[in-house]
């Protein structure tokens, strides 16, 4: 606004000078402007200077208007960008919230699955413990063998046993599975008054047990 007032003042001054110049042409060779005496040449120079100032101010005015127009455009773009940013932020917030809900749901599902798996594991462990106890009990139960030969690891487990004759007693042998040599050669019971009664022995996989009468083998530790 100040620039426009200045331009108006300069233009008005230019008209005044032109008017004065016209007066000089009709009334004399000199005149007084702003308390200064000027001839026609000086007055022409002053008018030319004022015209240049007016042109320069018009140029400044045009540049200022261009800047104002750009400012309005930039402000409009800034407003649109802020609106888009707000919209994007809202979308992201919603997606994050939905994603969080989905993660929480999957986590809850995983926890439920883990609880079920733990329950199944406990049940399996209980069944395994029961089966192990039954197996140990079965392995610890006495085993009856009729007269004949038996392979350790196939017919009976390897281990330590007490051999007990179920009748009067007879010869009882344990042969090494590799060398075939006798590891045990005894008479169980009291057959003919020469039996040794019960007999405790070790046997390994592959060993051969031979008995000439029924015996009972009781596992011992």
C-alpha positions in Angstrom: 0.0 0.0 0.0 2.9 2.4 0.8 4.5 1.6 -2.5 1.2 2.4 -4.3 0.9 5.7 -2.5 4.5 6.5 -3.4 3.8 5.6 -7.1 0.7 7.9 -7.1 2.8 10.7 -5.6 5.5 10.3 -8.2 3.0 10.3 -11.0 1.3 13.4 -9.6 4.7 15.1 -9.3 5.4 14.2 -12.9 2.2 15.8 -14.0 3.0 18.9 -12.0 6.5 19.1 -13.6 5.0 18.7 -17.0 2.5 21.4 -16.2 5.3 23.5 -14.9 7.4 22.8 -18.1 4.5 23.9 -20.2 4.3 27.1 -18.1 8.0 27.7 -18.6 7.6 27.4 -22.3 5.0 30.1 -22.2 6.3 32.4 -19.5 10.1 32.2 -19.4 13.3 30.2 -19.4 13.3 29.4 -15.7 10.9 28.3 -12.9 11.1 27.3 -9.2 10.4 23.7 -8.1 10.8 22.7 -4.5 12.4 26.1 -3.8 14.9 25.4 -6.6 15.2 27.4 -9.8 15.3 25.2 -12.9 15.6 25.9 -16.6 13.9 23.8 -19.2 16.9 21.4 -19.5 17.0 20.6 -15.8 13.3 20.2 -15.8 13.4 17.7 -18.6 16.1 15.7 -16.7 13.9 15.7 -13.6 10.9 14.5 -15.6 13.0 11.7 -17.1 14.2 10.7 -13.7 10.7 10.6 -12.4 9.5 8.5 -15.3 12.3 6.0 -14.6 11.3 5.9 -10.9 7.7 5.3 -11.9 8.8 2.4 -14.2 10.9 0.9 -11.5 8.1 1.2 -9.0 5.7 -0.5 -11.4 8.2 -3.3 -11.8 8.4 -3.6 -8.0 4.7 -3.6 -7.8 4.4 -6.4 -10.4 7.0 -8.5 -8.6 5.2 -7.9 -5.3 2.0 -9.0 -6.8 3.7 -12.1 -8.2 5.0 -12.9 -4.8 1.5 -12.4 -3.3 0.0 -14.7 -5.9 2.7 -17.3 -5.2 2.1 -17.0 -1.5 -1.6 -17.7 -2.0 -0.8 -20.7 -4.2 1.7 -22.0 -1.6 -0.8 -21.5 1.2 -3.4 -23.4 -0.8 -0.9 -26.3 -1.4 0.1 -26.3 2.3 -3.5 -26.5 3.3 -4.2 -29.4 0.9 -1.0 -31.2 2.1 -2.0 -30.8 5.7 -5.4 -32.3 4.9 -3.8 -35.2 3.1 -1.4 -35.7 5.9 -4.3 -35.8 8.4 -6.1 -38.3 6.2 -3.0 -40.5 5.9 -2.5 -40.3 9.7 -6.1 -41.3 10.3 -5.7 -44.3 7.9 -2.4 -45.4 9.6 -3.9 -45.1 13.0 -6.9 -47.2 12.0 -4.6 -49.8 10.3 -2.4 -49.9 13.4 -5.4 -50.4 15.6 -6.8 -53.1 13.4 -3.4 -54.8 13.2 -3.1 -54.6 17.0 -6.5 -56.3 17.4 -5.5 -59.0 15.0 -2.2 -59.6 16.8 -3.9 -59.7 20.2 -6.4 -62.2 18.8 -3.7 -64.4 17.4 -1.7 -64.2 20.6 -4.8 -65.2 22.6 -5.3 -68.1 20.2 -1.7 -69.1 20.6 -1.9 -69.0 24.4 -5.0 -71.2 24.3 -3.2 -73.6 22.0 -0.3 -73.6 24.3 -2.5 -74.3 27.3 -4.1 -77.2 25.4 -0.7 -78.5 24.4 0.5 -78.3 28.0 -2.6 -80.2 29.2 -2.0 -82.9 26.5 1.6 -83.1 27.5 0.7 -83.6 31.2 -1.8 -86.3 30.2 0.8 -88.0 28.0 3.4 -87.8 30.8 0.9 -89.3 33.3 0.1 -92.1 30.8 3.9 -92.6 30.2 4.6 -92.8 33.9 1.8 -95.3 34.4 3.0 -97.4 31.4 6.6 -97.1 32.7 5.5 -98.3 36.2 3.5 -101.1 34.7 6.5 -102.1 32.5 8.9 -101.9 35.5 6.4 -104.0 37.5 6.1 -106.5 34.6 9.9 -106.6 34.3 10.2 -107.1 38.0 7.7 -109.9 38.1 9.0 -113.5 38.4 9.4 -115.3 35.0 8.6 -119.0 34.7 10.6 -121.1 32.3 9.8 -124.7 31.4 12.6 -127.1 30.6 14.5 -126.0 27.5 16.9 -123.4 26.2 16.2 -119.6 26.1 17.9 -116.6 24.5 18.6 -113.6 26.7 17.3 -110.4 25.2 14.7 -112.3 23.2 12.9 -114.6 25.6 13.8 -112.8 28.8 15.5 -109.4 29.4 19.2 -109.3 30.3 19.9 -108.6 34.0 20.4 -110.2 37.4 18.1 -113.0 38.5 17.5 -115.5 41.3 16.9 -118.9 39.8 14.5 -121.1 41.9 13.6 -124.7 41.0 9.8 -125.3 40.8 10.2 -129.0 41.2 12.8 -131.2 42.9 15.4 -129.3 40.9 17.8 -130.2 38.1 20.8 -128.9 36.1 20.8 -125.2 35.3 23.2 -123.6 32.8 24.0 -120.1 31.4 26.2 -120.1 28.3 28.1 -117.0 27.0 26.5 -115.9 23.7 29.9 -115.1 22.1 32.2 -117.9 23.3 29.7 -120.6 24.2 31.5 -121.2 27.4 29.4 -121.9 30.6 29.0 -118.9 32.8 26.7 -120.9 35.2 26.7 -124.6 35.8 24.8 -125.6 38.8 22.0 -127.9 40.2 19.0 -126.1 41.6 16.7 -127.4 44.3 17.5 -130.5 46.3 17.5 -133.2 43.7 19.1 -136.3 45.1 20.3 -134.3 48.0 23.0 -132.6 45.9 21.1 -129.5 44.8 22.4 -126.0 45.8 18.9 -124.5 46.3 18.4 -121.1 44.7 21.1 -119.5 42.6 21.7 -115.8 41.8 23.3 -115.0 38.4 23.9 -112.4 35.7 23.0 -112.8 32.1 23.7 -110.5 29.1 22.0 -110.2 25.7 22.8 -113.2 23.5 23.5 -115.5 26.4 21.8 -118.9 26.3 19.9 -120.2 29.4 19.4 -124.0 29.6 17.3 -125.7 32.3 16.3 -129.4 32.5 13.2 -128.7 34.7 10.8 -125.8 35.2 12.4 -122.8 37.0 11.3 -119.4 38.2 13.6 -116.4 37.5 13.0 -113.4 39.8 14.7 -110.1 38.7 16.8 -108.5 41.4 18.9 -105.3 41.5 
